[in-house]
Structures are given as structure tokens and as C-alpha cells.
């Protein structure tokens, strides 16, 4: 125990200051890229429009990494509704409707000492009955439509629906997104979205840190 405490003191603070400051580091290819060169790119997800990549369709295949380069922005989410009643305490239920697991890992990362979403009043629950927000990851598989609706209906009012990742938003190249069944109040693009992008969206949806 003594050695563990000493190692912690020696290492110092590891928790990010975000959203009270700029993110310390961001994985660039999970953020919004911009056109920097010329050349045709065949995109299997039809994510390239008007000279830029649409992150709500991008599957991070890397085919556009030549003519496109990352801009490094994390504030790429679409916040359709803000619920300020959740500002001090915001409880999220994550439901996987057919993901590869990548978005789940990024969401889970928010609970580690680096991001520490709990310091911002954001907590995760294992039951929708205690949830303020439903965070959907993955394509909308046929067998998950009923469980998704049951989870949504079990939640108390007011409640938010959030779609995290390309698959949940548009279905990617595998199927359909959550919009085929529920209207998402918050869209968090990326394949997968970075922890900073997810955290930024959660903070904004609840009305601030």
C-alpha cells in the first residue's frame, strides 16, 4: 500500500482539466478531417461530401488518409436538446444494439482516472430505471429493437436519447441507425468517437460542467 501511494504522489495529477481547459491529447482520426489535397477517393460508406468527411458516416477505413488530414476538433457532436435539470447529476444507461465493441471501450474509458466523468456529475447505471439518458452504441439489430424500446420506456421523464458512433447514427455499412426506431436528441459522430468527444457531448447535453 505504501509503495502504491508513493507512486501516485510521484506521478502527480493525471486527470484531464477538460472541460475547464483544452484537451491534453486527442486521437486525430476520430475527429473531424478536412480536405487538404486533390484526388478521388472511393469511400465505402459514402462519407465524403463537398470536400470533407462526414463523421456520422465515416467508418475509419483509412482510404481517404492521403487527400484528407485531421483537424483535431473534438466538438463535432450535434446537440439537439439540452436538459439543464441534469446539470448537477447526470446518470447514463449504455445499451449496445449491435456494435463491434469499439464505442463501448471509449465510453468505459470515461470512468478511469484520466477522464473521471464522475467529477462532472456524470455516472453510469446498469438499469434504465435509474437513467436520465439512454446512450446507444452499434447498429440497430433486429433482435435488439424490442430491448431498446423496453429500456426507453422504463426510463423516468425527462429523458434523453444519445447515439454514439457512426453505426448508432447512420448504421454505417452494416445496417440502420437508432433513428429507425427512436429520435436521438444527441448525435456523437466518430468510428469510434474519442472519449473527449463523448465527454464533450455529455457535458453539453446536461447543460454544462
SEDODREN-553537 format. One record per atom (N, C-alpha, C): z, y negated, x; residue in one letter. Coordinates in pm, 1 decimal. Each point is the difference from the previous one (the first is absolute). Layout:
BEGIN
pz,py,px,residuo
Z,Y,X,A
...
% end
This chain:
BEGIN
pz,py,px,residuo
0.0,119.7,83.9,X
0.0,-119.7,-83.9,X
0.0,-125.2,87.7,X
81.8,0.7,106.2,X
9.2,-117.1,87.3,X
-135.7,-28.9,64.2,X
-69.9,103.5,46.0,X
-130.2,-19.6,63.0,X
-101.5,-55.3,-99.6,X
7.6,47.4,-125.0,X
-92.3,-47.6,-103.1,X
21.4,-149.2,-25.2,X
126.2,-42.5,-6.0,X
32.1,-140.3,-22.7,X
-47.6,-85.4,116.7,X
20.8,47.0,121.4,X
-41.4,-74.8,118.8,X
-151.6,-14.4,5.7,X
-71.7,106.5,-34.9,X
-146.6,-7.8,-1.0,X
-47.5,-102.6,-101.9,X
67.2,-3.2,-116.2,X
-37.6,-96.0,-102.2,X
23.6,-142.8,43.7,X
112.9,-25.9,63.4,X
33.1,-134.4,49.2,X
-98.2,-42.2,108.0,X
-35.2,92.9,87.5,X
-91.9,-30.9,109.6,X
-140.5,-31.8,-51.0,X
-42.9,72.3,-102.3,X
-134.7,-20.6,-52.6,X
-10.7,-129.6,-79.2,X
109.0,-39.5,-64.2,X
-0.5,-125.4,-75.3,X
-61.3,14.1,-137.7,X
-31.2,-111.8,-60.6,X
-54.6,-0.1,-135.9,X
-140.4,57.2,-1.5,X
-25.4,91.9,-92.1,X
-133.2,56.9,-14.4,X
-61.3,-34.6,-135.5,X
81.3,-46.4,-94.3,X
-49.8,-30.4,-133.2,X
-89.8,-123.5,2.3,X
-114.0,10.9,-66.2,X
-92.8,-112.5,-7.4,X
63.2,-119.1,-72.8,X
-42.6,-120.1,36.4,X
45.7,-120.0,-69.0,X
-84.0,-28.0,-124.5,X
-111.0,69.7,-15.7,X
-86.3,-18.4,-115.5,X
76.8,32.3,-127.5,X
-8.9,-76.5,-107.2,X
-95.4,-107.9,-27.1,X
49.0,-139.5,38.2,X
106.9,-8.8,78.5,X
51.8,-130.9,41.4,X
-71.7,-51.7,125.1,X
-92.4,78.9,51.9,X
-79.6,-38.3,115.4,X
-125.0,84.5,3.2,X
-85.3,-20.8,98.9,X
-123.6,75.6,10.7,X
28.7,143.7,43.0,X
-80.6,96.4,-46.6,X
16.6,139.1,43.5,X
-14.8,12.0,150.9,X
82.8,84.3,61.8,X
-4.9,16.3,145.2,X
-127.5,68.9,46.0,X
-44.0,98.8,-75.8,X
-123.1,71.0,35.4,X
-59.2,59.6,-126.9,X
-132.5,5.5,-4.0,X
-70.0,51.0,-116.8,X
-110.7,93.2,45.5,X
-13.6,115.5,-66.2,X
-111.4,89.2,26.6,X
-126.8,-63.5,-56.1,X
-92.1,-45.2,84.9,X
-109.9,-84.9,-46.5,X
-94.8,63.2,-101.2,X
-29.3,128.6,13.2,X
-101.3,57.3,-87.0,X
51.9,35.7,-137.6,X
124.4,-29.7,-26.9,X
50.2,13.4,-136.7,X
6.1,-135.2,-68.5,X
-49.7,-102.2,68.2,X
-2.4,-134.3,-57.0,X
-144.2,-42.1,-25.1,X
-16.4,-118.3,-52.3,X
-132.4,-43.2,-44.5,X
-93.4,-33.7,117.2,X
-113.5,71.4,14.6,X
-94.9,-32.0,106.0,X
-99.2,-108.1,-43.6,X
-69.3,-59.1,95.3,X
-103.6,-98.4,-29.9,X
-125.1,35.1,79.8,X
-115.1,-49.8,-46.4,X
-127.1,28.2,68.2,X
-7.1,-80.5,128.4,X
-30.2,66.8,111.8,X
-8.4,-69.9,127.7,X
-133.1,22.8,70.1,X
-85.2,82.8,-55.3,X
-127.1,27.9,65.4,X
-107.5,34.1,-101.0,X
-114.0,40.8,51.6,X
-111.6,36.5,-85.4,X
-20.9,150.9,5.9,X
-63.0,53.1,-103.1,X
-28.5,142.9,-1.5,X
35.6,61.5,-133.7,X
-77.2,100.6,-36.5,X
23.8,67.8,-126.5,X
102.3,111.3,19.4,X
87.6,13.1,-97.7,X
102.9,103.3,1.9,X
-8.5,80.8,-127.9,X
-4.2,131.8,14.6,X
1.7,86.2,-117.6,X
144.7,33.7,-32.6,X
47.0,-55.3,-109.9,X
139.6,19.4,-39.0,X
8.4,104.5,-111.0,X
70.2,110.3,24.1,X
8.3,105.0,-102.5,X
78.5,-42.1,-123.8,X
77.6,-106.7,11.3,X
81.4,-45.6,-112.9,X
-56.8,-125.4,-65.3,X
-118.3,-45.6,46.2,X
-61.1,-123.3,-52.3,X
98.5,-117.0,5.5,X
71.5,-9.4,112.1,X
104.6,-101.3,12.6,X
-48.7,-130.7,59.7,X
-124.1,-5.0,49.9,X
-50.3,-120.5,63.8,X
-78.5,-84.3,-100.1,X
49.5,-120.7,-22.1,X
-64.3,-92.5,-92.0,X
4.3,-141.3,56.3,X
-113.8,-69.1,-5.8,X
-7.8,-140.8,40.6,X
56.0,-22.6,140.2,X
-32.0,89.4,91.1,X
37.9,-20.3,138.6,X
144.5,28.2,34.5,X
72.3,69.1,-85.5,X
137.4,36.0,33.8,X
35.6,135.0,-61.8,X
111.5,55.0,44.6,X
44.8,130.2,-49.0,X
102.5,-19.1,-111.0,X
-23.4,64.4,-112.2,X
96.3,-2.1,-110.0,X
104.5,107.6,25.7,X
123.4,-42.2,25.0,X
104.2,94.8,36.2,X
48.5,82.5,-118.5,X
-38.9,-39.1,-122.6,X
35.8,82.3,-114.7,X
-93.8,119.3,-15.1,X
-105.0,2.8,83.0,X
-92.7,113.5,0.9,X
-5.1,69.6,135.5,X
37.0,-70.0,105.7,X
-11.6,52.9,136.1,X
86.2,124.7,18.6,X
-58.1,103.4,64.1,X
73.2,123.1,27.8,X
28.2,17.5,148.8,X
-17.8,-106.9,77.5,X
30.0,-0.3,144.2,X
-74.1,109.0,76.3,X
-128.7,19.0,-34.4,X
-78.5,102.3,69.9,X
-45.6,-46.4,137.1,X
-2.1,-131.4,23.3,X
-35.4,-53.8,130.8,X
-147.9,-24.1,22.4,X
-84.8,25.5,-97.9,X
-143.7,-17.7,19.8,X
-39.3,-145.6,20.9,X
80.7,-92.8,-47.8,X
-33.0,-142.0,13.3,X
70.8,-65.8,117.4,X
61.9,78.8,87.9,X
79.2,-57.6,109.1,X
-84.1,-74.1,103.4,X
-132.5,16.8,-3.0,X
-86.3,-74.8,90.4,X
-20.1,-142.6,-45.7,X
-68.2,-19.5,-114.3,X
-26.1,-136.9,-46.1,X
119.3,-68.3,-64.8,X
106.7,71.9,-24.3,X
117.2,-60.0,-61.7,X
120.3,11.2,93.5,X
86.8,-99.8,-5.9,X
123.0,6.0,78.8,X
114.9,-53.3,-84.9,X
121.8,46.6,26.2,X
112.4,-38.2,-86.1,X
44.7,-144.2,18.6,X
46.7,-57.6,-108.2,X
51.6,-136.3,2.1,X
150.8,-0.6,16.1,X
64.8,110.1,-38.7,X
143.6,13.7,21.4,X
88.2,-59.2,-107.4,X
-57.7,-32.6,-116.0,X
81.5,-56.8,-107.6,X
67.6,112.1,-79.5,X
124.6,-22.0,-38.0,X
70.2,99.9,-80.1,X
8.3,-40.0,-147.4,X
-17.6,-129.2,-29.5,X
13.9,-48.6,-137.5,X
-131.5,16.5,-75.9,X
-36.5,125.6,-23.6,X
-128.1,29.7,-64.0,X
18.2,60.6,-139.5,X
123.8,10.5,-45.3,X
26.1,60.3,-130.5,X
-33.9,-96.7,-113.2,X
-27.9,56.0,-115.9,X
-27.3,-79.0,-119.5,X
122.9,9.8,-89.6,X
69.9,-111.3,-14.9,X
122.8,-3.5,-79.4,X
-34.0,-56.6,-137.2,X
-16.5,87.7,-97.3,X
-37.8,-43.4,-133.8,X
117.7,-43.9,-84.4,X
120.0,39.4,39.8,X
118.2,-34.5,-78.3,X
122.5,-2.1,88.7,X
82.8,-100.6,-16.1,X
125.0,-13.7,75.5,X
116.1,9.9,-98.4,X
100.3,77.5,35.4,X
116.8,17.3,-86.6,X
124.0,-47.1,75.4,X
36.2,-128.1,-19.0,X
109.0,-59.8,77.3,X
137.2,55.1,-35.2,X
9.3,73.4,-109.9,X
127.9,62.5,-34.4,X
38.7,108.3,100.5,X
-97.6,44.3,80.9,X
25.5,104.2,98.9,X
25.7,-57.2,139.6,X
13.9,-131.3,9.5,X
7.2,-61.6,132.0,X
117.0,50.8,84.0,X
116.6,17.0,-61.0,X
118.5,42.3,75.0,X
10.1,151.4,14.4,X
-56.4,71.9,-95.8,X
7.4,146.1,2.3,X
-128.0,57.1,-58.5,X
-73.3,75.0,81.3,X
-131.2,51.0,-38.7,X
-5.8,148.3,33.9,X
-5.4,85.0,-102.8,X
2.0,144.1,21.0,X
-137.0,59.7,-31.2,X
-51.2,79.7,93.0,X
-137.0,50.8,-7.5,X
-1.1,152.6,-9.4,X
-81.4,51.4,-90.9,X
-23.4,144.1,-10.9,X
-141.5,28.2,47.3,X
-13.5,84.6,102.2,X
-131.3,33.6,56.0,X
-49.3,129.3,-63.8,X
-123.4,-2.3,-51.3,X
-58.9,120.1,-56.9,X
-134.5,27.5,65.5,X
-16.7,120.9,49.7,X
-123.0,43.0,66.5,X
-87.2,70.3,-102.7,X
-113.0,-60.5,-33.7,X
-89.0,57.4,-101.0,X
-117.7,75.0,62.0,X
4.4,20.3,132.6,X
-107.0,75.1,66.5,X
-41.3,-58.6,132.7,X
97.4,-26.3,88.1,X
-29.9,-65.8,127.7,X
-12.6,99.9,114.4,X
-46.9,-49.9,114.6,X
-6.3,81.6,121.6,X
133.2,-3.0,74.4,X
89.1,-88.9,-41.0,X
131.8,-10.6,62.1,X
16.6,-123.2,87.5,X
-111.3,-67.5,35.1,X
7.4,-114.4,90.9,X
76.4,-117.0,-61.4,X
-30.2,-32.8,-124.7,X
68.4,-111.7,-65.9,X
148.9,29.8,-18.2,X
30.6,127.0,-27.9,X
140.4,39.3,-13.8,X
77.7,-28.6,127.9,X
-61.1,31.2,113.7,X
65.7,-22.1,129.0,X
24.1,-147.7,25.3,X
-98.3,-84.5,-35.4,X
15.6,-143.9,21.1,X
109.9,-57.0,-90.0,X
7.0,48.3,-122.7,X
105.0,-45.7,-91.9,X
136.5,45.5,50.2,X
9.3,123.7,44.4,X
126.9,53.8,50.1,X
50.2,-77.5,120.2,X
-93.8,-50.8,80.2,X
35.2,-76.8,119.4,X
82.3,-124.2,-33.4,X
-14.7,-53.5,-120.4,X
71.2,-122.1,-37.5,X
151.3,16.7,1.1,X
47.1,123.8,-3.2,X
144.3,24.2,-1.1,X
59.3,16.7,139.2,X
-85.9,-0.7,104.6,X
54.0,18.0,135.2,X
57.8,-131.2,53.8,X
70.1,3.5,113.6,X
67.7,-120.1,52.0,X
-93.4,-115.2,36.9,X
-127.1,27.7,24.0,X
-92.2,-105.9,40.2,X
-34.9,-89.4,-118.7,X
-38.5,59.5,-111.2,X
-39.2,-79.1,-117.4,X
118.8,-26.9,-91.7,X
85.5,98.4,-18.6,X
126.0,-14.2,-74.2,X
-16.6,-80.0,-129.2,X
-77.5,57.0,-92.9,X
-24.6,-68.2,-127.1,X
128.1,-24.4,-79.3,X
104.8,77.0,27.8,X
126.2,-14.4,-73.9,X
63.4,-137.6,21.3,X
-22.8,-60.9,116.5,X
56.9,-132.7,27.6,X
-58.4,-106.0,-92.0,X
-113.8,32.4,-62.2,X
-67.3,-93.3,-90.5,X
23.5,36.1,-146.3,X
93.5,92.7,-22.9,X
30.4,39.8,-136.7,X
-96.8,101.5,-57.5,X
-83.6,60.3,85.3,X
-98.8,98.7,-44.5,X
54.3,139.9,26.6,X
8.2,79.9,-104.4,X
51.7,135.6,12.0,X
-94.9,98.1,-67.6,X
8.9,125.6,40.3,X
-84.3,104.1,-57.9,X
87.5,99.8,-74.7,X
-51.6,47.0,-112.3,X
75.4,91.9,-84.3,X
-80.4,127.1,-24.5,X
69.1,107.3,-31.6,X
-66.1,127.8,-26.0,X
-22.8,23.5,-149.4,X
33.3,-97.3,-81.4,X
-21.4,13.2,-144.0,X
-57.9,-128.3,-58.8,X
-101.4,10.9,-84.2,X
-58.5,-120.3,-61.1,X
95.5,-70.2,-96.0,X
103.0,68.3,-46.4,X
95.1,-60.2,-93.4,X
81.3,-112.1,64.2,X
4.4,-1.8,132.6,X
74.5,-103.9,71.4,X
-94.0,-101.3,66.1,X
-129.6,10.6,-25.9,X
-98.6,-78.0,74.7,X
-42.9,-128.2,-70.1,X
-24.7,-102.3,81.2,X
-58.5,-125.2,-47.5,X
-151.3,1.1,17.8,X
-46.1,77.1,98.5,X
-143.1,5.0,30.1,X
-43.8,143.2,24.2,X
-121.3,29.8,-42.9,X
-62.6,129.1,23.0,X
-105.5,-20.8,107.7,X
18.2,62.0,116.2,X
-93.6,-14.9,112.0,X
-85.3,126.4,8.5,X
-126.7,-12.7,-35.8,X
-90.5,114.4,-5.9,X
-79.4,11.6,129.0,X
-4.5,120.8,57.1,X
-82.7,27.0,118.2,X
-89.7,119.5,-30.6,X
-122.2,-3.4,50.4,X
-92.6,110.7,-17.9,X
-94.7,-18.0,-117.3,X
-107.1,79.5,0.7,X
-93.9,-1.1,-111.7,X
68.2,56.6,-124.5,X
-55.2,-31.9,-113.0,X
59.9,44.7,-126.2,X
-52.2,139.4,-34.4,X
71.3,102.5,47.6,X
-38.4,138.1,-28.4,X
25.0,31.5,-147.3,X
-83.0,85.8,-55.0,X
10.2,33.1,-142.4,X
138.2,54.3,-34.7,X
54.3,84.9,86.5,X
129.4,60.2,-27.4,X
117.3,-95.0,12.8,X
-23.8,-120.2,54.6,X
107.5,-97.6,17.4,X
-2.0,-109.8,-104.9,X
-95.9,2.9,-90.2,X
-8.0,-105.1,-101.5,X
120.6,3.3,-93.6,X
36.3,117.5,-44.9,X
115.4,9.6,-89.4,X
130.2,-35.7,71.3,X
26.2,54.7,122.6,X
121.7,-39.6,71.0,X
7.2,-150.2,27.8,X
-114.4,-61.9,27.2,X
-2.6,-144.2,24.7,X
41.5,-76.1,-124.9,X
-55.3,37.4,-113.6,X
34.1,-68.6,-123.7,X
145.4,24.7,-40.6,X
49.3,119.7,24.5,X
139.4,30.4,-32.4,X
94.3,-83.4,87.0,X
-36.6,-17.2,127.2,X
81.2,-82.0,90.4,X
-1.8,-145.0,-45.3,X
-116.9,-50.1,-37.0,X
-13.4,-138.9,-45.8,X
81.3,-23.5,-126.7,X
-9.6,91.8,-93.6,X
70.3,-15.6,-127.4,X
151.0,12.0,15.2,X
45.9,69.7,104.4,X
144.1,17.1,22.8,X
64.4,-124.4,61.1,X
-81.8,-89.6,53.3,X
52.8,-119.0,66.1,X
48.2,-103.0,-101.6,X
108.5,-70.1,30.1,X
47.0,-106.4,-88.9,X
-86.0,-125.5,14.3,X
1.2,-82.8,-100.2,X
-70.3,-130.2,5.1,X
93.1,-104.3,61.7,X
-55.4,-98.8,71.4,X
-140.1,-14.9,39.9,X
-33.1,92.6,116.8,X
-125.7,31.1,18.3,X
-40.7,90.5,105.4,X
-135.8,-39.9,56.4,X
-18.9,30.6,125.6,X
-124.8,-30.9,68.7,X
-69.9,129.4,39.7,X
-132.9,-3.6,2.9,X
-79.8,111.2,50.7,X
-73.4,-48.7,123.6,X
14.5,73.5,109.4,X
-61.2,-39.6,126.4,X
-85.9,114.7,51.7,X
-121.7,-30.6,44.0,X
-90.0,100.1,56.4,X
-12.3,-25.1,149.5,X
40.7,97.7,81.0,X
-2.0,-15.9,145.1,X
-106.4,89.2,62.3,X
-92.9,-62.3,71.6,X
-104.0,74.8,69.0,X
-130.2,5.6,-78.1,X
-107.2,24.0,73.0,X
-133.6,4.8,-58.2,X
-10.7,100.1,-113.7,X
55.6,119.4,20.2,X
-12.9,105.6,-101.0,X
64.7,-39.8,-132.2,X
118.0,-59.9,6.2,X
69.3,-40.1,-122.4,X
-70.5,-115.9,-69.5,X
-64.6,-86.7,78.2,X
-65.1,-118.1,-58.1,X
-136.6,34.0,-58.5,X
-85.5,61.8,83.1,X
-138.4,23.4,-43.3,X
-39.5,147.1,-5.4,X
84.4,88.0,51.5,X
-33.7,141.0,5.3,X
-68.0,40.7,128.9,X
-36.5,-99.6,83.3,X
-65.1,30.5,127.2,X
-128.5,77.6,-21.2,X
-16.0,109.3,72.4,X
-118.4,85.2,-17.3,X
38.2,132.7,-65.5,X
125.2,9.2,-45.4,X
49.1,127.5,-50.9,X
11.7,7.0,-151.4,X
21.5,-112.8,-66.8,X
20.8,6.1,-144.3,X
15.4,-136.5,-61.6,X
96.6,-13.8,-87.7,X
24.0,-127.3,-67.5,X
136.9,-55.6,35.2,X
14.8,-130.1,-16.1,X
126.2,-64.8,28.0,X
91.5,-0.4,-121.2,X
117.0,-57.1,19.0,X
100.4,-2.1,-106.7,X
-44.9,-83.7,-119.2,X
-94.4,-92.0,22.6,X
-46.3,-86.5,-108.6,X
-66.4,78.2,-112.7,X
-36.1,126.2,27.7,X
-56.7,83.1,-104.7,X
102.6,37.5,-105.0,X
127.5,-25.5,30.7,X
106.5,36.4,-93.1,X
98.8,-114.1,-25.0,X
33.6,-74.1,106.4,X
95.7,-109.6,-11.1,X
-55.2,-125.1,67.8,X
35.1,-115.6,-52.6,X
-37.7,-125.8,64.3,X
100.5,-31.3,110.3,X
-48.7,-12.1,121.6,X
86.8,-29.9,113.6,X
23.7,-150.1,10.1,X
126.3,-40.2,9.9,X
34.7,-141.1,14.9,X
-19.2,-47.9,142.9,X
11.2,92.6,95.6,X
-11.5,-33.6,141.9,X
-91.9,101.2,68.2,X
-98.4,-49.7,76.1,X
-90.8,85.4,75.9,X
26.7,-20.7,148.2,X
26.7,109.6,71.6,X
31.0,-6.5,142.9,X
-108.8,74.5,76.0,X
-104.6,-70.0,47.5,X
-114.4,65.7,63.2,X
33.4,59.5,136.4,X
-88.6,88.5,45.0,X
13.6,60.7,132.1,X
-9.6,150.3,-8.1,X
-37.5,62.6,110.5,X
-11.5,145.7,4.4,X
54.4,52.0,133.4,X
132.6,10.0,11.3,X
98.8,-47.3,-96.5,X
36.2,-145.4,27.9,X
65.2,-68.6,-93.9,X
50.4,-135.3,29.0,X
112.8,8.6,101.5,X
13.5,-101.6,82.0,X
107.6,0.3,99.0,X
134.2,-24.0,-68.6,X
109.7,38.9,63.8,X
132.0,-30.7,-56.2,X
19.8,-149.1,-26.7,X
-53.6,-85.3,88.5,X
12.5,-144.0,-20.2,X
-75.0,-44.7,-125.5,X
-118.1,56.8,-24.9,X
-76.3,-34.8,-119.3,X
73.9,43.6,-125.7,X
57.4,119.5,3.0,X
75.8,49.9,-115.2,X
123.9,-85.3,-22.1,X
71.7,-29.0,108.8,X
121.7,-80.3,-10.7,X
-31.4,-139.1,-51.8,X
-108.0,-58.5,47.5,X
-42.6,-132.7,-45.3,X
-25.4,1.0,-150.5,X
-66.5,103.8,-50.5,X
-29.9,9.8,-142.3,X
126.7,19.2,-82.6,X
92.6,82.7,47.3,X
123.4,23.5,-72.5,X
83.5,-127.9,-11.3,X
6.9,-73.2,110.5,X
76.4,-124.0,2.3,X
-59.6,-102.2,-97.2,X
-131.2,-13.5,1.9,X
-65.9,-97.5,-88.1,X
12.3,40.7,-147.5,X
-9.9,129.6,-27.5,X
5.3,47.1,-138.6,X
137.3,-24.5,-62.2,X
104.3,-0.4,82.3,X
135.0,-21.0,-54.1,X
42.7,-147.3,6.9,X
-91.3,-84.9,42.2,X
26.9,-142.3,-3.5,X
61.0,-58.6,125.0,X
-14.0,70.1,114.2,X
47.4,-55.3,125.7,X
110.8,82.5,61.7,X
30.3,-26.1,128.8,X
103.9,76.0,72.0,X
139.7,-30.5,-50.3,X
% end
